Amino acid sequence: MGERPTWLATAARGTEPILARELRALGAEDVREESGGVAFAGRLELALRCNLRLRTANHVLLRLASFPIAGPDELYAGASEVPWEEHLTVRSTFAVFAHGRAEGIGHTGFAALRVKDAIADRIRGRKGERPDVDPRDPAVRVVVHLASRSASLFLDTSGDSLHRRGYRVAQTEAPLRETLAAALVLWSGWDRRRPLCDPMCGSGTIAIEAALLARGRAPGLGRRFGFQRWPAFGEVEARAWRAMVQEAREEAAAGDSPVPVWASDVDRHAVEATRANAEAAGVAPLLHLAVADARRFDPPGPSGMVLANPPYGERLSPGARELASLYRALGRSLRPPGWVTILLSGHPSLPRLFGGRPTGRLPLRNGALRCELLRWETGGERRED
Ligand SMILES: C[S@@+](CC[C@H](N)C(=O)[O-])C[C@H]1O[C@@H](n2cnc3c(N)ncnc32)[C@H](O)[C@@H]1O
């Protein structure tokens, strides 16, 4: 691996500035926001640290090559130039995942196939044998990004998406991705001292991410990563990794702040799911849980923060009139004086029905859904976004 490889951390569209801030704080260099990700430079050790500590990234990818293409033949030729034998042995399993769209390439499955052929042919040409493809559980994941007339090839250091922290043992309908919930908490600018409440907590993702942050617990503690199965991940890298994990464990053990995080939901099963997930995440003792109606929200203090994603009617579908009356009622209950309210909304009418003038807005994507983070401040507090 060269002196200073370049990387791409991927994230929900719209959250790139939040991820860029996280990356700078970890010491990444040449940080550059792209659509759906942030490019940066740094050594392998930084990428390992990013996997362990980034809260808003979904994958950390090692950039191997970027080149112009006019069709599948150029893609094959460009992929054949990459020294795959440095990353794969004939005994490694691998899989290729392609995203995006490029001229002359009908569908991503075909692009993945051409790159897979280029890898297999190159390694067979040099070693006499080729590694096997295992689309379900590959040791090495190759990612292809197609963009109009160019292609970029990456190795996925993360493996499973980083939003899979390992604590989601109980599901509810329409859960938020952990990485998006973390983006919401970071965007809020929560000071980790005043109460933070999610009065529509569902499976508890926002409250759990807030508690993990306040505890200083690295989100990747307790899961495995793609790079741990790479043939190139030798004893030297493994030692550095173990030291990094140990350091993160010690930080988490030292963080003993009595974090005031409240989570409630009108649905008893949702509160039970939050409890189970919080226990799996090791933050259950930090959460105050209750079954309660957000329309009668009782703020636990003179100032604090409400963070929630109310039902939008896309995946959860109360009737339109019911939803409108819920939003109006929430507009009255969730903006107590002295409090900051932040909602992730997927419904274009929510700001109007909720009332008041938002002091901050951030458009973003929740999967394929166009959403918006909205911020209201009631009672003098201001913050630059
Ligand atoms: C989009 S889901 C929240 C998902 C959650 N952020 C998660 O990660 O799982 C909306 C939640 O609002 C809850 N809800 C709907 N009306 C409510 C009300 N009046 N009071 C409290 N919770 C309510 C639903 O039960 C549901 O769990």
The ligand as a Gaussian input file, in Angstrom:
#p B3LYP/6-31G(d) Opt

LIG

0 1
 C      -40.802000       6.986000      12.292000
 S      -41.090000       6.171000      13.797000
 C      -39.659000       6.553000      14.762000
 C      -38.538000       5.595000      14.465000
 C      -37.375000       5.717000      15.406000
 N      -36.640000       6.967000      15.226000
 C      -36.439000       4.521000      15.282000
 O      -35.263000       4.706000      14.954000
 O      -36.887000       3.383000      15.436000
 C      -42.314000       7.156000      14.560000
 C      -42.726000       6.674000      15.948000
 O      -43.659000       7.638000      16.453000
 C      -44.528000       6.946000      17.317000
 N      -45.731000       7.778000      17.558000
 C      -46.739000       8.073000      16.702000
 N      -47.626000       8.901000      17.297000
 C      -47.153000       9.143000      18.554000
 C      -47.601000       9.929000      19.645000
 N      -48.724000      10.639000      19.581000
 N      -46.851000       9.960000      20.774000
 C      -45.704000       9.234000      20.877000
 N      -45.235000       8.469000      19.867000
 C      -45.940000       8.421000      18.713000
 C      -44.791000       5.636000      16.611000
 O      -45.268000       4.667000      17.541000
 C      -43.419000       5.330000      16.020000
 O      -42.701000       4.481000      16.884000

